[in-house]
Amino acid sequence: MIAARRIAVAGAVIFTLSLTACGGGDDGGATIETKVPAAVLARANAICRDFKRETEQLGQGALANPPDTTLELTTERLVKPSIPLLESAARRMQALEPAADNSLFSLYAHLFDPAVVLAQKRLEAGRAENAFAAKRVEDALSNLALEQRRAARIVGLDDCDVDFQAVLLASLSE
């Protein structure tokens, strides 16, 4: 039930982002909100740099002992350990919300929640050896990541405008 609620919230948030990014009002431009204070942006960007570093570390050594299957590699060596990283980034980013006082920043911060839920679903699909379901969840994660990167750009979180899935794949080593 909680997972469905988080995914529903994410859908509403993504819809809001698309409306905000498209603009509104008679002037044809986007509604201007209060800017996120520079100190908050700096802290949020630091969280993303930490998250990127942790993601890179996760991939290093993942191939040291060859897995039985690719699904095993992605499920147990990449997806499972990525969930606590996502949860930590979510907590840290969401803790900055009061100081940010910006709905788009809140949007960015709360897009971690459905990412956590989808990663958990991906873990379940992998453990069930359901490659089709795993692929569907991976596609949903990719789409969500695109929206989160878009929110990061709009807010001014340059270090958060990162394809963390690509970072993880690029870091794979023995």
C-alpha atoms as an extended CHARMM CRD file, in Angstrom:
* protein
*
       174  EXT
         1         1  MET       CA              0.0000000000        0.0000000000        0.0000000000  PROA      1               0.0000000000
         2         2  ILE       CA              2.8090000000        2.4020000000        0.8640000000  PROA      2               0.0000000000
         3         3  ALA       CA              4.5560000000        1.6030000000       -2.4210000000  PROA      3               0.0000000000
         4         4  ALA       CA              1.4220000000        2.3920000000       -4.4190000000  PROA      4               0.0000000000
         5         5  ARG       CA              0.9970000000        5.6710000000       -2.5200000000  PROA      5               0.0000000000
         6         6  ARG       CA              4.5970000000        6.6930000000       -3.2140000000  PROA      6               0.0000000000
         7         7  ILE       CA              4.2400000000        5.9020000000       -6.8980000000  PROA      7               0.0000000000
         8         8  ALA       CA              0.9700000000        7.8680000000       -7.0490000000  PROA      8               0.0000000000
         9         9  VAL       CA              2.6520000000       10.8220000000       -5.3510000000  PROA      9               0.0000000000
        10        10  ALA       CA              5.5250000000       10.5910000000       -7.8330000000  PROA      10              0.0000000000
        11        11  GLY       CA              3.0730000000       10.6650000000      -10.7340000000  PROA      11              0.0000000000
        12        12  ALA       CA              1.4220000000       13.7780000000       -9.3500000000  PROA      12              0.0000000000
        13        13  VAL       CA              4.7920000000       15.3830000000       -8.7750000000  PROA      13              0.0000000000
        14        14  ILE       CA              5.9670000000       14.6260000000      -12.3120000000  PROA      14              0.0000000000
        15        15  PHE       CA              2.7120000000       16.0450000000      -13.6580000000  PROA      15              0.0000000000
        16        16  THR       CA              3.2730000000       19.2050000000      -11.6040000000  PROA      16              0.0000000000
        17        17  LEU       CA              6.8270000000       19.4560000000      -12.9030000000  PROA      17              0.0000000000
        18        18  SER       CA              5.6300000000       19.2340000000      -16.4880000000  PROA      18              0.0000000000
        19        19  LEU       CA              3.0870000000       22.0040000000      -15.8870000000  PROA      19              0.0000000000
        20        20  THR       CA              5.6280000000       24.2130000000      -14.1550000000  PROA      20              0.0000000000
        21        21  ALA       CA              8.2380000000       23.6960000000      -16.8340000000  PROA      21              0.0000000000
        22        22  CYS       CA              5.7360000000       24.4630000000      -19.5830000000  PROA      22              0.0000000000
        23        23  GLY       CA              4.9360000000       27.8140000000      -18.0500000000  PROA      23              0.0000000000
        24        24  GLY       CA              1.6150000000       29.3360000000      -17.3570000000  PROA      24              0.0000000000
        25        25  GLY       CA             -0.1450000000       32.6120000000      -17.1140000000  PROA      25              0.0000000000
        26        26  ASP       CA             -0.5390000000       35.2340000000      -19.7670000000  PROA      26              0.0000000000
        27        27  ASP       CA              3.1310000000       36.1260000000      -20.0360000000  PROA      27              0.0000000000
        28        28  GLY       CA              3.9640000000       32.7430000000      -21.5640000000  PROA      28              0.0000000000
        29        29  GLY       CA              6.7540000000       32.1430000000      -19.0380000000  PROA      29              0.0000000000
        30        30  ALA       CA              7.0850000000       29.8230000000      -16.1080000000  PROA      30              0.0000000000
        31        31  THR       CA              5.9140000000       30.9570000000      -12.7050000000  PROA      31              0.0000000000
        32        32  ILE       CA              8.8730000000       32.3490000000      -10.7870000000  PROA      32              0.0000000000
        33        33  GLU       CA              9.2810000000       31.0720000000       -7.2450000000  PROA      33              0.0000000000
        34        34  THR       CA             11.6400000000       32.1300000000       -4.5790000000  PROA      34              0.0000000000
        35        35  LYS       CA             15.1260000000       31.0060000000       -5.4420000000  PROA      35              0.0000000000
        36        36  VAL       CA             16.7110000000       28.2900000000       -3.3790000000  PROA      36              0.0000000000
        37        37  PRO       CA             19.2920000000       29.9010000000       -1.0820000000  PROA      37              0.0000000000
        38        38  ALA       CA             22.8690000000       29.4010000000       -2.2700000000  PROA      38              0.0000000000
        39        39  ALA       CA             23.8270000000       27.6300000000        0.9600000000  PROA      39              0.0000000000
        40        40  VAL       CA             21.0500000000       25.0750000000        0.4330000000  PROA      40              0.0000000000
        41        41  LEU       CA             22.0510000000       24.5410000000       -3.1970000000  PROA      41              0.0000000000
        42        42  ALA       CA             25.6390000000       23.9990000000       -2.0580000000  PROA      42              0.0000000000
        43        43  ARG       CA             24.5800000000       21.4030000000        0.5210000000  PROA      43              0.0000000000
        44        44  ALA       CA             22.2650000000       19.6500000000       -1.9480000000  PROA      44              0.0000000000
        45        45  ASN       CA             24.9550000000       19.5710000000       -4.6220000000  PROA      45              0.0000000000
        46        46  ALA       CA             27.3520000000       18.0880000000       -2.0430000000  PROA      46              0.0000000000
        47        47  ILE       CA             24.8000000000       15.3390000000       -1.3370000000  PROA      47              0.0000000000
        48        48  CYS       CA             24.6990000000       14.5440000000       -5.0540000000  PROA      48              0.0000000000
        49        49  ARG       CA             28.4890000000       14.4860000000       -5.2860000000  PROA      49              0.0000000000
        50        50  ASP       CA             28.5440000000       12.0460000000       -2.3470000000  PROA      50              0.0000000000
        51        51  PHE       CA             25.8290000000        9.9570000000       -4.0000000000  PROA      51              0.0000000000
        52        52  LYS       CA             27.8100000000        9.8670000000       -7.2480000000  PROA      52              0.0000000000
        53        53  ARG       CA             30.9910000000        8.8120000000       -5.4150000000  PROA      53              0.0000000000
        54        54  GLU       CA             29.0910000000        6.0900000000       -3.5120000000  PROA      54              0.0000000000
        55        55  THR       CA             27.5170000000        4.9070000000       -6.7760000000  PROA      55              0.0000000000
        56        56  GLU       CA             30.9410000000        4.6590000000       -8.4090000000  PROA      56              0.0000000000
        57        57  GLN       CA             32.2630000000        2.7010000000       -5.4250000000  PROA      57              0.0000000000
        58        58  LEU       CA             29.3240000000        0.3200000000       -5.6680000000  PROA      58              0.0000000000
        59        59  GLY       CA             30.2870000000       -0.6610000000       -9.2040000000  PROA      59              0.0000000000
        60        60  GLN       CA             33.9600000000       -1.1130000000       -8.4150000000  PROA      60              0.0000000000
        61        61  GLY       CA             34.6850000000       -4.7510000000       -7.7810000000  PROA      61              0.0000000000
        62        62  ALA       CA             31.1890000000       -5.9020000000       -8.7590000000  PROA      62              0.0000000000
        63        63  LEU       CA             32.6750000000       -8.1520000000      -11.4160000000  PROA      63              0.0000000000
        64        64  ALA       CA             35.4610000000       -9.5870000000       -9.2110000000  PROA      64              0.0000000000
        65        65  ASN       CA             33.7340000000      -12.9680000000       -8.8590000000  PROA      65              0.0000000000
        66        66  PRO       CA             31.7990000000      -13.8140000000      -12.0110000000  PROA      66              0.0000000000
        67        67  PRO       CA             28.0850000000      -14.1570000000      -11.2550000000  PROA      67              0.0000000000
        68        68  ASP       CA             26.0570000000      -17.1070000000      -12.4910000000  PROA      68              0.0000000000
        69        69  THR       CA             23.7690000000      -14.7990000000      -14.4640000000  PROA      69              0.0000000000
        70        70  THR       CA             23.5250000000      -11.1790000000      -15.5110000000  PROA      70              0.0000000000
        71        71  LEU       CA             20.2980000000      -10.9660000000      -13.5390000000  PROA      71              0.0000000000
        72        72  GLU       CA             22.2160000000      -12.0870000000      -10.4380000000  PROA      72              0.0000000000
        73        73  LEU       CA             24.8610000000       -9.4340000000      -11.0340000000  PROA      73              0.0000000000
        74        74  THR       CA             22.3690000000       -6.6370000000      -11.4260000000  PROA      74              0.0000000000
        75        75  THR       CA             20.0500000000       -7.8220000000       -8.6540000000  PROA      75              0.0000000000
        76        76  GLU       CA             22.3570000000       -8.7730000000       -5.8090000000  PROA      76              0.0000000000
        77        77  ARG       CA             25.5010000000       -6.7640000000       -6.5830000000  PROA      77              0.0000000000
        78        78  LEU       CA             24.0260000000       -3.5690000000       -7.9420000000  PROA      78              0.0000000000
        79        79  VAL       CA             20.3290000000       -3.1280000000       -7.1220000000  PROA      79              0.0000000000
        80        80  LYS       CA             20.3300000000       -4.4830000000       -3.5710000000  PROA      80              0.0000000000
        81        81  PRO       CA             23.2230000000       -2.3130000000       -2.3120000000  PROA      81              0.0000000000
        82        82  SER       CA             21.9000000000        0.7270000000       -4.1940000000  PROA      82              0.0000000000
        83        83  ILE       CA             18.6960000000        0.8410000000       -2.1400000000  PROA      83              0.0000000000
        84        84  PRO       CA             20.3650000000        2.0890000000        1.0700000000  PROA      84              0.0000000000
        85        85  LEU       CA             22.2490000000        4.6910000000       -1.0020000000  PROA      85              0.0000000000
        86        86  LEU       CA             18.9700000000        5.9620000000       -2.4700000000  PROA      86              0.0000000000
        87        87  GLU       CA             17.3180000000        5.9960000000        0.9570000000  PROA      87              0.0000000000
        88        88  SER       CA             20.1990000000        7.9480000000        2.4560000000  PROA      88              0.0000000000
        89        89  ALA       CA             20.2080000000       10.5060000000       -0.3690000000  PROA      89              0.0000000000
        90        90  ALA       CA             16.4450000000       10.9000000000        0.0190000000  PROA      90              0.0000000000
        91        91  ARG       CA             16.6660000000       11.5330000000        3.7700000000  PROA      91              0.0000000000
        92        92  ARG       CA             19.5070000000       14.0010000000        3.3960000000  PROA      92              0.0000000000
        93        93  MET       CA             17.8920000000       15.8870000000        0.5120000000  PROA      93              0.0000000000
        94        94  GLN       CA             14.4640000000       15.9980000000        2.1440000000  PROA      94              0.0000000000
        95        95  ALA       CA             16.0220000000       17.3620000000        5.3430000000  PROA      95              0.0000000000
        96        96  LEU       CA             16.9580000000       20.4690000000        3.3300000000  PROA      96              0.0000000000
        97        97  GLU       CA             13.3740000000       21.1790000000        2.2540000000  PROA      97              0.0000000000
        98        98  PRO       CA             12.4640000000       23.6670000000        5.0080000000  PROA      98              0.0000000000
        99        99  ALA       CA             15.5430000000       25.7600000000        4.3030000000  PROA      99              0.0000000000
       100       100  ALA       CA             14.9910000000       25.5470000000        0.5390000000  PROA      100             0.0000000000
       101       101  ASP       CA             11.3980000000       26.7770000000        0.7890000000  PROA      101             0.0000000000
       102       102  ASN       CA             10.8490000000       25.9220000000       -2.8660000000  PROA      102             0.0000000000
       103       103  SER       CA              8.2720000000       23.5210000000       -4.2850000000  PROA      103             0.0000000000
       104       104  LEU       CA             10.5150000000       22.4580000000       -7.1680000000  PROA      104             0.0000000000
       105       105  PHE       CA             13.2960000000       21.6130000000       -4.7390000000  PROA      105             0.0000000000
       106       106  SER       CA             10.7550000000       19.5670000000       -2.7650000000  PROA      106             0.0000000000
       107       107  LEU       CA              9.7570000000       17.8630000000       -5.9880000000  PROA      107             0.0000000000
       108       108  TYR       CA             13.3590000000       16.9160000000       -6.6900000000  PROA      108             0.0000000000
       109       109  ALA       CA             13.8960000000       15.6660000000       -3.1340000000  PROA      109             0.0000000000
       110       110  HSD       CA             10.7350000000       13.5560000000       -3.1220000000  PROA      110             0.0000000000
       111       111  LEU       CA             11.4510000000       11.8850000000       -6.4440000000  PROA      111             0.0000000000
       112       112  PHE       CA             13.9140000000        9.7300000000       -4.4990000000  PROA      112             0.0000000000
       113       113  ASP       CA             10.9550000000        8.0260000000       -2.7650000000  PROA      113             0.0000000000
       114       114  PRO       CA              9.4930000000        6.3530000000       -5.8710000000  PROA      114             0.0000000000
       115       115  ALA       CA             13.0420000000        5.5190000000       -6.9680000000  PROA      115             0.0000000000
       116       116  VAL       CA             13.4730000000        3.5810000000       -3.7260000000  PROA      116             0.0000000000
       117       117  VAL       CA             10.1660000000        1.7970000000       -4.2650000000  PROA      117             0.0000000000
       118       118  LEU       CA             11.0540000000        0.9390000000       -7.8600000000  PROA      118             0.0000000000
       119       119  ALA       CA             14.4960000000       -0.3130000000       -6.8130000000  PROA      119             0.0000000000
       120       120  GLN       CA             12.7930000000       -2.5700000000       -4.2610000000  PROA      120             0.0000000000
       121       121  LYS       CA             10.4550000000       -3.8310000000       -6.9910000000  PROA      121             0.0000000000
       122       122  ARG       CA             13.4630000000       -4.4430000000       -9.2350000000  PROA      122             0.0000000000
       123       123  LEU       CA             15.1150000000       -6.4300000000       -6.4520000000  PROA      123             0.0000000000
       124       124  GLU       CA             11.9750000000       -8.5520000000       -6.0930000000  PROA      124             0.0000000000
       125       125  ALA       CA             11.7480000000       -9.1630000000       -9.8420000000  PROA      125             0.0000000000
       126       126  GLY       CA             15.4010000000      -10.1660000000      -10.0310000000  PROA      126             0.0000000000
       127       127  ARG       CA             15.1200000000      -12.5380000000       -7.1190000000  PROA      127             0.0000000000
       128       128  ALA       CA             12.0740000000      -14.0830000000       -8.7640000000  PROA      128             0.0000000000
       129       129  GLU       CA             14.1900000000      -14.4410000000      -11.9270000000  PROA      129             0.0000000000
       130       130  ASN       CA             11.5570000000      -12.5290000000      -13.8420000000  PROA      130             0.0000000000
       131       131  ALA       CA             13.6240000000      -10.7770000000      -16.5040000000  PROA      131             0.0000000000
       132       132  PHE       CA             10.5510000000       -9.2230000000      -18.1400000000  PROA      132             0.0000000000
       133       133  ALA       CA              9.3900000000       -7.5860000000      -14.9000000000  PROA      133             0.0000000000
       134       134  ALA       CA             12.9590000000       -6.5360000000      -14.0950000000  PROA      134             0.0000000000
       135       135  LYS       CA             13.2370000000       -4.7970000000      -17.4710000000  PROA      135             0.0000000000
       136       136  ARG       CA              9.9140000000       -3.0000000000      -17.0030000000  PROA      136             0.0000000000
       137       137  VAL       CA             11.0130000000       -1.7020000000      -13.6090000000  PROA      137             0.0000000000
       138       138  GLU       CA             14.3930000000       -0.6510000000      -15.0190000000  PROA      138             0.0000000000
       139       139  ASP       CA             12.5830000000        1.2970000000      -17.7390000000  PROA      139             0.0000000000
       140       140  ALA       CA             10.3950000000        2.9810000000      -15.1200000000  PROA      140             0.0000000000
       141       141  LEU       CA             13.5030000000        3.8450000000      -13.0960000000  PROA      141             0.0000000000
       142       142  SER       CA             15.1340000000        5.3450000000      -16.1810000000  PROA      142             0.0000000000
       143       143  ASN       CA             12.0730000000        7.4770000000      -16.9050000000  PROA      143             0.0000000000
       144       144  LEU       CA             11.8960000000        8.6240000000      -13.3100000000  PROA      144             0.0000000000
       145       145  ALA       CA             15.6010000000        9.4860000000      -13.3700000000  PROA      145             0.0000000000
       146       146  LEU       CA             15.0310000000       11.6560000000      -16.4420000000  PROA      146             0.0000000000
       147       147  GLU       CA             12.3220000000       13.5950000000      -14.6180000000  PROA      147             0.0000000000
       148       148  GLN       CA             14.4980000000       13.9550000000      -11.5450000000  PROA      148             0.0000000000
       149       149  ARG       CA             17.3750000000       15.2820000000      -13.6550000000  PROA      149             0.0000000000
       150       150  ARG       CA             14.9850000000       17.7270000000      -15.2650000000  PROA      150             0.0000000000
       151       151  ALA       CA             13.8960000000       18.9590000000      -11.8370000000  PROA      151             0.0000000000
       152       152  ALA       CA             17.5490000000       19.2750000000      -10.7990000000  PROA      152             0.0000000000
       153       153  ARG       CA             18.2660000000       21.4740000000      -13.8280000000  PROA      153             0.0000000000
       154       154  ILE       CA             15.2800000000       23.7250000000      -13.1750000000  PROA      154             0.0000000000
       155       155  VAL       CA             16.2210000000       24.1890000000       -9.5090000000  PROA      155             0.0000000000
       156       156  GLY       CA             19.9000000000       24.7770000000      -10.2460000000  PROA      156             0.0000000000
       157       157  LEU       CA             21.2850000000       21.5600000000       -8.7970000000  PROA      157             0.0000000000
       158       158  ASP       CA             24.0760000000       21.1330000000      -11.3310000000  PROA      158             0.0000000000
       159       159  ASP       CA             25.7780000000       18.2590000000       -9.4760000000  PROA      159             0.0000000000
       160       160  CYS       CA             22.4450000000       16.4320000000       -9.3210000000  PROA      160             0.0000000000
       161       161  ASP       CA             21.8590000000       16.5740000000      -13.0660000000  PROA      161             0.0000000000
       162       162  VAL       CA             23.6290000000       13.2360000000      -13.4000000000  PROA      162             0.0000000000
       163       163  ASP       CA             22.6110000000        9.9340000000      -14.9300000000  PROA      163             0.0000000000
       164       164  PHE       CA             23.4540000000        7.8410000000      -11.8730000000  PROA      164             0.0000000000
       165       165  GLN       CA             22.5750000000        4.6090000000      -13.6920000000  PROA      165             0.0000000000
       166       166  ALA       CA             25.1860000000        5.4270000000      -16.3300000000  PROA      166             0.0000000000
       167       167  VAL       CA             27.6710000000        6.3060000000      -13.5790000000  PROA      167             0.0000000000
       168       168  LEU       CA             27.0870000000        2.8980000000      -12.0210000000  PROA      168             0.0000000000
       169       169  LEU       CA             27.5210000000        1.0370000000      -15.3070000000  PROA      169             0.0000000000
       170       170  ALA       CA             30.6640000000        2.9920000000      -16.1600000000  PROA      170             0.0000000000
       171       171  SER       CA             32.1730000000        2.1360000000      -12.7830000000  PROA      171             0.0000000000
       172       172  LEU       CA             31.7820000000       -1.6330000000      -13.1440000000  PROA      172             0.0000000000
       173       173  SER       CA             35.1590000000       -3.2820000000      -12.6780000000  PROA      173             0.0000000000
       174       174  GLU       CA             36.8220000000       -6.3340000000      -11.2790000000  PROA      174             0.0000000000
